Amino acid sequence: MPNDMDIPPSTSALAQSLNAVKLSDSPLESRVLPREFYDLFLSESSKRRIEDPIRALLPLEDRPGLISLLAGKPNVDTFPITSMQFNLRDPVSSAESTIVLTEGELAKGLQYSSSAGIPDLLDWLVGLQEYNHGRKRGEGWGLCFGTGSSDLIYKAVNALLDPGDVALIEAPIYAGVFPVFHGTGCEMIEVRTDEHGTDAQGLREMLENWPAGKPKPKVLYTVPYGCNPTGMTSTLERRLQVLELAREHNFLILEGNAPRPPSYFTLEQDQPEVGRVVRFDSLSKVLSSGMRIGFISAPQCIIDAVILHTMTSNLQPPTLTQVIALRLLREWGYDGLRAHVERVAQFYHAKRDVFEGLMRKHLDGLAEWATPEAGMFFWFKLNLGDAAQGDSEAVIRTKALEKGVLALPGTVFHPGGRKTAYVRASFSLLPEDQVEEALRRLREVILEARKEAGVTE
Amino acid sequence: MVQNLPAEFYQDFLSASAKARKPSPIRGLYPLELRPGMISLLAGKPNAATFPLTSVQIKARSPTDPQKEFTTDITGAALAEGLQYGPTAGLPSMIEWIYGLQEREHGRKKGEGWRVSVGAGSQDVLHKAIFALVNPGDAVLVESPVYAGILPTFESLNCEFVAVPTDSQGINAASLRSTLEAWSASKAKPKILYTVPYGGNPTGMTASKERRQEVLALAREHNFLILEDDPYYYLYFGSAPRPPSYFSLELEQPEVGRVIRFDSLSKILSSGIRIGFMCGPDALMTVVDMHTAVANLQTSSLTQAIAHALLESWGYDNFKAHTLAVSEFYKGKRDVFERFMKQYLDGLAEWDTPEAGMFFWFKLLLNAPGSESAEEQDSESLIRTKALEKGVLALPGTVFLPNGEKTAYVRAAFSLLDEADVEEAIKRLREAVLEARGA
């Protein structure tokens, strides 16, 4: 999954970079796209979704003096958990402190809550979007919580795509999104990337030569920073070109998890029209992957569609998780979270260095790669000799498996599953001795494959 | 020896979208990591050294001794598991606990052609199961009135609702039989029946054993699967011996594997923790897991770890004692509510006494005596106007009718309010009804 691991530059640097790209001087509010704009983007299935009639009546409970017999909420007196606490490591000092949930927090955490997420947490996260991306309330966008960004990507994609619609997808990219798009019945079209990120020029050519009568693409899915699996980042220039294309050819930008400014979410503020960016955030790589913490920032009607989908499919994200997360995040504050993210980045840089050192030792001449500046993956091309015709799949799924090393053939990171000699390996978990053994085994695998291909060493 | 329906049997039941599902390109490979000696560079799992939570502790009441408390620390391997990505179908320890529970409660053993998937609430897996089985436009059997929260799922598939009436004994099996026997040969029969057999939402009625057995026989005769949605199973407080679940009763059938069972911890442990589970035939569970792998990856490891830690520290006997205490609690609340209904709504409403769950389902008698009308009365406008003005909010029964028909019924939850508020709420309802009758 797209990662969330480097430190945004300081606010003044952000302001500077934004000034350099300002395209419009009129106030932001006047450039925000209206709700009606999205009628062409929201999917039929989304428009047909009905609201749960019970949850729809809940707001009536807020009337003063009203006694409600409405909701089938269990009585918290029957819930057996009486207290909850957790130990939290300080992001800077590493000192541990014990955080005890208050009675009120616990009672809230154990009971049903809003499909969008609990209001206090949503508030905090809106503040985080201002801190990280310079975006404020009242700019036409909203935010809701989900059980991981995967949950929200699934719902947002279903809110936007119908069978026959076209989606542009950068590749290679996180393989987990393909089944999501595939499930909508849309057509996925691959957009190439290189060491500078999205091939904006290639995208322009594709759009300007679009077959007459074919529906234009509705969305572009992109991970502009530390893309999984390549680890590459789109330059500012490329991002601006993509934004321009989004306006010229009228598609939305689905931005995965790129905390390094300027994100698309940041950059669109200075566009003549604001409201084409849908942004997915996750705390899986920095707080806990098992907790399932994600949030989406998007034009309000897309948020509304996602919330409605949640109401039907899983009712709401867990209240308990949100209460714990909010408490933790408030303990740290925005600066504390940033400090933690910085430490996590340093941790993975060190692991990357160990891995790369051992790659040089064992795979020199047998593989090629660009050093990733972010993320937790190496993306490397196997030199298998001509006979393999640039295809890593057979080698990885058979020989490597037999020799006891498991990696991912690059083909799974392309929507059409095309042939590629690339492989993705994660450097996040293994200790040094296991890395060495894994790469040693991989070396043997490649040498054997080359021998069979008749390559003389 | 249990005679399971074979895997091929379910091919006719799986929806087109179920058959089109592919395994997740990455999660599908997780099992390979378990091969002995394998070194995995596969998954983009974050390193736990970067996770800042270092321990979690919960305290819980002892179900048997009000003075005692259980303290459970989640640390080490259990915490590591709770903080990391985990298997799509659920944490192994949680799944094992569930197998143990299902054997104790329903006599169903592991390894007999069915398995368990944990859901983020039973709604999560129920929603996915419906998508796995129903094609757009299909006819589906639903008891009526039906849990309103499941209607949007069926509506999004454009289903045709075949409503099966219910009464004080639960689902009306005779009516179901007539409907199926009169079914036009030119039209595909419904493949699934959705039912809440304990403390039905909204009716509060519990299906008798006889009715359940008839329905199981009909499922076999007319070839449909039963979605047994049972969130109030542990909230039974009737004086009669409790009827066995469909999941348990189907063992009496010549072939086993038509019942798909949904359990929830929401009404007994915590609704905010979002933990439920689904038990069903392998073929169907695989499809639901593939859906999860794509949509939300998995139920939260942390909430599972917390729930499991508590349940494990209690043991099954304490769990049982706890559910009995919860049932007693709701029985007490039912008694209070019913007492005031008798006091203030006698002659103004009719109802059957619920023996499970948390709802009263009562019919408002909106015609003044002597002015009977053949037309079905409608509670909705009264609830939304007079009752609201008088400061009481209940649910108009129409939201529970699959085809949105008018009804004079109302659903009220007795789970939350204290005695004083119950009395006041029912008094206000009385006033609203009297006004409507007088008008």
Contacts between the chains, C-beta under 8 A, distances in Angstrom:
chain1	res1	chain2	res2	distance
A	1	B	44	6.1
A	3	B	44	7.9
A	45	B	156	6.6
A	48	B	155	7.7
A	48	B	156	6.7
A	49	B	152	6.6
A	49	B	155	8.0
A	49	B	156	5.9
A	50	B	151	7.5
A	50	B	152	5.0
A	50	B	155	5.3
A	50	B	156	7.9
A	51	B	152	7.2
A	52	B	148	6.6
A	52	B	149	5.3
A	52	B	151	7.8
A	52	B	152	5.8
A	53	B	148	5.0
A	53	B	151	7.6
A	53	B	399	3.8
A	54	B	148	5.4
A	54	B	149	6.4
A	54	B	395	6.7
A	54	B	399	6.8
A	55	B	149	7.9
A	57	B	393	7.5
A	57	B	395	7.1
A	60	B	388	7.0
A	60	B	393	5.7
A	61	B	393	6.3
A	63	B	388	7.7
A	63	B	391	7.6
A	63	B	393	8.0
A	65	B	391	5.1
A	66	B	388	7.7
A	66	B	391	5.1
A	66	B	392	7.1
A	66	B	393	5.7
A	67	B	391	6.2
A	67	B	392	5.3
A	67	B	393	7.1
A	67	B	417	6.9
A	67	B	421	5.3
A	67	B	424	6.0
A	67	B	425	4.2
A	67	B	428	7.1
A	68	B	392	7.9
A	68	B	393	4.4
A	69	B	392	6.9
A	69	B	393	6.4
A	69	B	394	4.5
A	69	B	395	7.7
A	69	B	412	3.8
A	69	B	413	5.4
A	69	B	414	7.6
A	69	B	417	7.3
A	69	B	425	5.9
A	70	B	393	5.0
A	70	B	394	6.5
A	70	B	395	5.8
A	70	B	413	6.8
A	71	B	413	6.3
A	72	B	201	6.5
A	72	B	358	5.9
A	72	B	359	6.6
A	72	B	413	5.2
A	72	B	415	7.0
A	73	B	271	6.8
A	73	B	413	7.1
A	73	B	415	6.3
A	73	B	416	6.0
A	74	B	266	6.5
A	74	B	267	4.7
A	74	B	268	7.7
A	74	B	271	5.5
A	74	B	358	7.1
A	74	B	415	5.9
A	75	B	329	7.0
A	75	B	330	7.8
A	75	B	333	7.5
A	75	B	415	5.0
A	75	B	416	5.7
A	77	B	329	7.0
A	78	B	267	7.9
A	78	B	268	7.0
A	78	B	325	7.8
A	78	B	326	4.7
A	78	B	329	5.5
A	78	B	330	7.8
A	79	B	269	6.4
A	79	B	270	5.1
A	80	B	60	4.4
A	80	B	61	4.8
A	80	B	63	7.1
A	80	B	269	6.8
A	80	B	310	7.1
A	80	B	322	6.2
A	81	B	58	5.5
A	81	B	59	7.2
A	81	B	60	5.1
A	81	B	269	7.8
A	81	B	270	6.7
A	81	B	310	6.8
A	82	B	59	4.9
A	82	B	60	6.2
A	82	B	61	5.9
A	82	B	69	6.7
A	83	B	58	7.0
A	83	B	59	4.4
A	84	B	56	7.3
A	84	B	57	7.2
A	84	B	58	5.1
A	84	B	59	7.7
A	85	B	56	7.5
A	85	B	57	5.1
A	86	B	53	5.5
A	86	B	54	7.9
A	86	B	55	6.6
A	86	B	56	4.7
A	86	B	57	7.2
A	87	B	53	7.1
A	87	B	54	4.4
A	87	B	55	4.5
A	87	B	56	7.9
A	88	B	52	5.6
A	88	B	53	6.3
A	88	B	54	7.2
A	89	B	52	4.5
A	89	B	53	7.9
A	89	B	54	5.7
A	91	B	52	6.9
A	96	B	54	5.9
A	108	B	272	7.4
A	109	B	270	8.0
A	109	B	272	5.4
A	109	B	273	8.0
A	110	B	270	4.2
A	110	B	271	7.1
A	110	B	272	4.8
A	110	B	273	6.8
A	111	B	270	7.6
A	111	B	271	5.7
A	111	B	272	4.9
A	112	B	266	7.8
A	112	B	271	4.6
A	112	B	272	6.2
A	113	B	272	6.3
A	146	B	296	7.9
A	147	B	120	6.1
A	147	B	296	5.3
A	147	B	300	6.4
A	148	B	296	6.3
A	148	B	297	6.0
A	150	B	295	7.3
A	150	B	296	5.9
A	150	B	297	5.0
A	151	B	295	6.8
A	151	B	296	4.2
A	151	B	297	7.8
A	154	B	294	6.8
A	154	B	295	4.5
A	154	B	296	6.7
A	175	B	25	4.1
A	175	B	26	5.7
A	176	B	24	6.5
A	176	B	25	7.1
A	176	B	26	6.2
A	176	B	27	7.9
A	176	B	294	7.5
A	176	B	297	8.0
A	178	B	25	7.1
A	179	B	21	7.7
A	179	B	22	6.2
A	179	B	24	6.4
A	179	B	25	7.6
A	179	B	293	7.9
A	179	B	294	4.3
A	180	B	294	5.9
A	180	B	295	7.6
A	182	B	22	7.6
A	183	B	17	7.4
A	183	B	21	7.9
A	183	B	294	6.7
A	228	B	44	6.4
A	284	B	46	6.7
A	284	B	85	7.9
A	285	B	46	4.7
A	285	B	50	7.9
A	286	B	46	7.6
A	286	B	50	6.7
A	287	B	51	6.6
A	287	B	52	6.7
A	287	B	53	7.8
A	288	B	51	5.0
A	288	B	53	6.4
A	288	B	83	4.3
A	288	B	84	7.6
A	288	B	302	6.7
A	289	B	45	6.6
A	289	B	46	5.4
A	289	B	83	7.2
A	289	B	84	5.7
A	289	B	85	4.6
A	289	B	301	7.8
A	290	B	81	7.4
A	290	B	82	5.5
A	290	B	83	4.6
A	290	B	84	4.9
A	290	B	85	6.4
A	290	B	86	6.3
A	290	B	300	6.5
A	290	B	301	3.0
A	290	B	302	5.1
A	290	B	305	7.7
A	291	B	83	6.8
A	291	B	300	6.1
A	291	B	301	7.5
A	291	B	302	4.7
A	292	B	296	7.5
A	292	B	297	7.6
A	292	B	298	7.7
A	292	B	300	4.4
A	292	B	301	7.8
A	292	B	302	7.8
A	311	B	152	7.2
A	312	B	127	6.7
A	312	B	152	4.3
A	312	B	153	5.6
A	312	B	156	6.9
A	313	B	123	7.4
A	313	B	124	6.7
A	313	B	127	4.7
A	313	B	128	8.0
A	313	B	153	7.6
A	313	B	295	8.0
A	314	B	119	7.9
A	314	B	120	5.0
A	314	B	121	5.9
A	314	B	123	5.8
A	314	B	124	4.2
A	314	B	127	7.0
A	314	B	274	7.3
A	314	B	296	7.4
A	315	B	121	5.7
A	315	B	123	5.0
A	315	B	124	7.9
A	315	B	149	7.5
A	315	B	274	7.6
A	316	B	274	7.3
A	317	B	274	7.4
A	318	B	120	7.1
A	318	B	272	6.2
A	318	B	273	5.8
A	318	B	274	4.1
A	318	B	300	6.1
A	318	B	303	5.5
A	319	B	271	7.9
A	319	B	272	3.2
A	319	B	273	7.7
A	319	B	274	7.9
A	320	B	270	6.8
A	320	B	272	5.0
A	320	B	273	4.8
A	320	B	274	7.8
A	320	B	303	6.2
A	320	B	306	7.5
A	321	B	300	6.0
A	321	B	302	6.5
A	321	B	303	6.3
A	323	B	272	7.9
A	324	B	302	7.9
A	328	B	52	7.3
A	328	B	53	7.5
A	340	B	52	6.6
A	343	B	50	7.6
A	344	B	50	4.6
A	347	B	47	6.9
A	347	B	49	6.8
A	347	B	50	5.6
A	348	B	47	7.6
A	351	B	47	7.4
A	376	B	44	5.9
A	376	B	46	7.2
A	377	B	44	6.6
A	401	B	32	7.0
A	404	B	35	7.7
A	404	B	37	4.9
A	404	B	38	5.3
A	404	B	39	6.1
A	405	B	38	7.5
A	405	B	39	5.3
A	405	B	40	8.0
A	405	B	41	6.8
A	406	B	29	7.4
A	406	B	32	5.7
A	406	B	33	6.3
A	406	B	38	5.6
A	406	B	39	7.0
A	406	B	40	4.3
A	406	B	41	6.3
A	406	B	42	4.8
A	407	B	41	4.5
A	407	B	42	6.4
A	408	B	26	7.0
A	408	B	29	7.7
A	408	B	41	7.9
A	408	B	42	6.0
A	412	B	25	4.3
A	412	B	26	7.4
A	425	B	41	3.8
A	426	B	41	5.3
A	426	B	42	6.7
A	426	B	43	6.2
A	426	B	44	5.5
A	426	B	45	7.2
A	427	B	41	7.7
A	428	B	44	6.9
A	428	B	45	6.2
A	428	B	46	6.0
A	428	B	47	5.0
A	429	B	45	5.9
A	429	B	47	5.7
A	430	B	39	7.1
A	430	B	41	7.3
A	434	B	39	5.5
A	437	B	39	6.0
A	438	B	39	4.3
A	438	B	41	5.9
A	441	B	39	7.1
